[in-house]
C-alpha cells in the first residue's frame, strides 16, 4: 500500500517531553514529504501553537487545530465546528468557577481565558501566544449579540481534579470530552473529534482514509487512531490507545515517529 497522508498529534507524539522536535523525527517527515505524502498536524493546540511546529518542520502542513474543531488547509479553514454559548456558560459555572479554575475558550484563531494560573502561564510559554482575559458575563453578552460561538473549551488542573471534573461532566452533560494530557480536559460538540477531522481532510484531498497513517498518545487521539488506515500508538501512550492501535512504536523521547515511518516506508 502506498500511504498518502501522515497525521500526527504534537505534544507527547511529535515532540519529546521537553517540547523538542528531534532531528531524526524531522528528517523522517521531510523524507516522506519529498515522496509526495501529505503531512497533517492534529492537536488540541490553537492555530498559533501549531504554526510554530509547522515552521520548525519546514513542511507545509495541514493543520487540525483546537482538538479537531478547526482545520486549515493551504491557509484556509476547510472545516469548523462550534459549541453553544449555553454549554460554555454551564461548563464555566458548574465546573470551572466552582473549583476556582480558569476556563480556556478557543474560537478559531483566538484564545480567551477567565483567569490566569500556572497552567495558563505554562501554555503561554510553550506556544508563545497571549490569551485575552475575559469575564464570562461579558463574553456571553457580546457573542450572543454577534452570533459568535467557541470551537472548544478546556479545563486545566492537577490530575486528581481533572479526573473528578471529567466524571462529573460525563454524568451531567451531553457533549464530547477527552483528556489530551493528565492535566487537560478538552470539551467540544457531540460527534466532533480528531477522527472526524481526519476524514474531512481525506475527503478534501480525495484520499481514501485507508491510505492514511495516524500517530497519537492520549485519549484525544483515539478517534484518529481508529479512523486511520494504520493507527500507531507511541510507546508512551496510554494503555487504552495502545489497545486500539495497529502498531506500537518507540516513545516520543526515542524518535518513535521516525522508527515507525522507517518500518512503513521501507523500500
C-alpha positions as CSV (number, residue, x, y, z in Angstrom):
1,X,0.0,0.0,0.0
2,X,1.2,3.5,-0.8
3,X,0.4,5.8,2.1
4,X,-0.7,9.3,1.1
5,X,-1.2,11.1,4.4
6,X,0.6,11.1,7.7
7,X,-1.4,12.6,10.6
8,X,0.1,13.1,14.0
9,X,-0.6,14.6,17.4
10,X,2.0,17.1,18.6
11,X,2.6,17.0,22.4
12,X,3.7,13.6,23.6
13,X,3.9,12.3,20.0
14,X,5.8,14.5,17.5
15,X,7.6,16.4,20.3
16,X,9.6,14.9,23.1
17,X,8.9,15.6,26.8
18,X,11.0,18.8,26.6
19,X,8.8,20.0,23.7
20,X,11.6,19.5,21.3
21,X,11.4,18.2,17.7
22,X,14.2,15.5,17.5
23,X,16.4,15.8,14.4
24,X,15.7,12.2,13.3
25,X,11.9,12.8,13.5
26,X,12.2,15.9,11.4
27,X,14.3,14.2,8.8
28,X,11.9,11.2,8.6
29,X,9.0,13.5,7.9
30,X,11.0,15.5,5.3
31,X,11.8,12.2,3.6
32,X,8.2,11.1,3.2
33,X,7.0,14.6,2.3
34,X,9.5,14.5,-0.6
35,X,7.7,11.4,-1.8
36,X,4.5,13.4,-2.1
37,X,3.0,12.3,1.2
38,X,0.8,14.9,2.8
39,X,1.7,15.8,6.4
40,X,-1.0,16.8,8.9
41,X,-0.6,18.1,12.5
42,X,-3.6,17.2,14.6
43,X,-3.5,18.9,18.0
44,X,-5.6,20.3,20.9
45,X,-3.4,23.4,20.3
46,X,-4.8,26.6,18.8
47,X,-3.6,27.5,15.3
48,X,-0.8,29.8,16.6
49,X,0.6,26.8,18.6
50,X,0.6,24.6,15.5
51,X,2.0,27.3,13.2
52,X,5.3,27.2,15.3
53,X,5.7,23.5,14.7
54,X,4.9,23.7,11.0
55,X,7.7,26.4,10.7
56,X,10.2,24.3,12.6
57,X,9.4,21.2,10.4
58,X,9.9,23.3,7.3
59,X,7.0,21.5,5.6
60,X,3.7,22.9,4.6
61,X,1.2,21.0,6.8
62,X,-2.5,20.5,7.0
63,X,-3.4,21.8,10.5
64,X,-6.1,20.2,12.5
65,X,-6.4,22.5,15.5
66,X,-8.5,23.0,18.6
67,X,-8.9,19.3,19.1
68,X,-10.3,18.7,15.6
69,X,-12.8,21.5,15.6
70,X,-10.9,23.9,13.3
71,X,-9.0,22.6,10.2
72,X,-6.7,24.6,8.0
73,X,-5.5,23.6,4.5
74,X,-3.5,25.9,2.3
75,X,-4.0,28.7,4.8
76,X,-7.8,28.4,4.6
77,X,-10.3,27.0,7.0
78,X,-11.9,23.9,5.4
79,X,-13.9,22.8,8.4
80,X,-15.1,24.3,11.7
81,X,-17.4,23.0,14.5
82,X,-18.8,25.1,17.3
83,X,-20.3,24.7,20.8
84,X,-23.4,26.6,22.0
85,X,-23.0,29.5,24.3
86,X,-25.3,27.8,26.8
87,X,-22.9,24.9,27.1
88,X,-20.0,27.3,27.5
89,X,-21.8,29.1,30.3
90,X,-22.8,25.9,32.0
91,X,-19.3,24.5,31.9
92,X,-17.9,27.7,33.4
93,X,-20.4,27.9,36.2
94,X,-20.6,24.2,37.1
95,X,-17.0,23.0,36.7
96,X,-14.6,26.0,36.4
97,X,-15.9,28.7,38.7
98,X,-17.0,26.3,41.4
99,X,-13.5,24.9,41.5
100,X,-11.7,28.2,41.1
101,X,-10.2,27.2,37.8
102,X,-9.9,29.4,34.7
103,X,-11.9,28.3,31.7
104,X,-10.0,28.3,28.4
105,X,-12.1,29.3,25.4
106,X,-11.0,28.8,21.8
107,X,-12.6,30.5,18.8
108,X,-10.9,29.9,15.5
109,X,-7.5,31.7,15.8
110,X,-8.3,33.3,19.2
111,X,-7.7,32.1,22.8
112,X,-9.6,33.6,25.8
113,X,-9.3,32.7,29.5
114,X,-11.4,33.7,32.5
115,X,-8.3,34.0,34.7
116,X,-4.6,33.2,34.8
117,X,-3.0,30.4,36.8
118,X,0.2,28.2,36.4
119,X,-1.4,26.1,33.6
120,X,-2.2,29.2,31.5
121,X,1.3,30.6,32.1
122,X,2.9,27.3,31.1
123,X,0.8,27.2,27.9
124,X,1.8,30.8,27.0
125,X,5.5,29.8,27.4
126,X,5.0,26.8,25.1
127,X,3.1,28.3,22.2
128,X,4.3,31.9,22.6
129,X,0.8,33.4,22.4
130,X,-1.0,35.5,24.9
131,X,-4.7,34.8,25.6
132,X,-7.3,37.6,26.1
133,X,-8.6,37.7,29.7
134,X,-12.4,38.0,29.8
135,X,-15.3,37.9,32.2
136,X,-17.8,35.2,31.3
137,X,-20.9,37.5,31.6
138,X,-19.2,40.0,29.2
139,X,-18.3,37.4,26.6
140,X,-21.7,35.8,26.7
141,X,-23.4,39.1,26.1
142,X,-21.0,40.1,23.3
143,X,-21.1,36.8,21.5
144,X,-24.9,36.4,21.8
145,X,-25.3,39.8,20.1
146,X,-22.8,39.0,17.4
147,X,-23.9,35.3,17.0
148,X,-20.4,34.0,17.8
149,X,-19.6,30.6,19.2
150,X,-16.5,28.8,20.6
151,X,-14.9,25.8,18.8
152,X,-13.8,24.2,22.1
153,X,-13.3,24.7,25.8
154,X,-10.5,23.5,28.1
155,X,-10.1,23.0,31.8
156,X,-6.6,22.6,33.2
157,X,-5.8,21.4,36.7
158,X,-4.0,18.8,38.6
159,X,-4.7,15.2,37.6
160,X,-6.9,14.4,40.6
161,X,-9.1,17.4,39.9
162,X,-9.2,16.6,36.2
163,X,-10.4,13.1,36.9
164,X,-13.1,14.4,39.3
165,X,-14.4,17.0,36.8
166,X,-14.2,14.5,33.9
167,X,-16.5,12.1,35.6
168,X,-18.9,15.0,36.6
169,X,-19.1,16.3,33.0
170,X,-19.7,12.8,31.7
171,X,-22.6,12.3,34.1
172,X,-24.3,15.6,33.7
173,X,-23.8,16.8,30.1
174,X,-24.4,15.5,26.6
175,X,-21.2,16.7,25.0
176,X,-17.9,15.1,24.0
177,X,-14.8,15.4,26.1
178,X,-11.4,13.8,26.2
179,X,-8.1,14.2,28.0
180,X,-5.2,15.4,25.9
181,X,-2.9,15.1,28.9
182,X,-3.4,14.2,32.6
183,X,-3.9,17.9,33.3
184,X,-6.2,18.9,30.4
185,X,-9.9,18.2,29.6
186,X,-10.8,19.2,26.1
187,X,-14.6,19.9,25.6
188,X,-16.2,20.1,22.2
189,X,-19.5,19.4,20.3
190,X,-21.0,15.9,20.2
191,X,-19.6,13.8,17.4
192,X,-16.6,16.0,16.7
193,X,-13.1,14.6,17.1
194,X,-9.7,14.3,15.5
195,X,-11.1,11.3,13.7
196,X,-13.9,13.2,12.0
197,X,-11.4,15.9,11.2
198,X,-9.0,13.4,9.6
199,X,-11.9,12.1,7.5
200,X,-12.7,15.7,6.4
201,X,-9.1,16.2,5.3
202,X,-9.1,12.9,3.3
203,X,-12.3,13.9,1.6
204,X,-10.9,17.3,0.7
205,X,-7.7,15.8,-0.7
206,X,-9.6,12.9,-2.4
207,X,-7.6,10.4,-0.4
208,X,-9.0,7.1,0.8
209,X,-8.7,7.2,4.6
210,X,-7.3,3.6,4.4
211,X,-4.2,5.3,2.8
212,X,-3.5,7.3,6.0
213,X,-1.3,6.7,9.0
214,X,-2.0,8.4,12.3
215,X,0.1,8.7,15.5
216,X,-1.0,9.6,19.0
217,X,-0.6,9.1,22.7
218,X,-3.6,10.3,24.6
219,X,-7.4,9.8,24.8
220,X,-8.0,12.7,22.5
221,X,-6.1,10.8,19.8
222,X,-8.1,7.5,20.0
223,X,-10.7,8.5,17.4
224,X,-7.9,9.4,14.9
225,X,-6.1,6.1,15.6
226,X,-9.3,4.2,14.9
227,X,-10.2,6.2,11.8
228,X,-6.8,5.9,10.0
229,X,-5.8,3.1,7.8
230,X,-2.9,2.5,10.2
231,X,-3.2,3.7,13.8
232,X,0.1,3.9,15.6
233,X,0.5,4.3,19.4
234,X,3.5,5.9,20.8
235,X,5.5,3.8,23.3
236,X,4.5,6.4,26.0
237,X,0.8,6.2,25.0
238,X,-2.0,5.4,27.5
239,X,-3.0,1.8,27.6
240,X,-6.5,2.4,26.1
241,X,-4.9,3.9,23.0
242,X,-2.3,1.1,22.7
243,X,-5.2,-1.4,22.7
244,X,-6.8,0.3,19.7
245,X,-3.6,0.7,17.7
246,X,-2.3,-1.4,14.8
247,X,1.3,-0.8,15.8
248,X,3.1,0.4,18.9
249,X,6.3,2.3,18.2
250,X,9.0,3.7,20.4
251,X,8.3,6.6,22.8
252,X,8.3,10.3,21.8
253,X,11.7,10.6,23.6
254,X,13.1,7.8,21.4
255,X,12.0,9.2,18.0
256,X,9.1,6.9,17.8
257,X,7.7,8.5,14.7
258,X,10.9,8.1,12.8
259,X,11.1,4.4,13.9
260,X,7.5,3.7,12.6
261,X,8.0,5.6,9.3
262,X,11.1,3.6,8.6
263,X,9.1,0.4,9.1
264,X,6.1,1.5,7.0
265,X,8.1,3.2,4.2
266,X,10.9,0.8,3.8
267,X,11.7,0.1,0.2
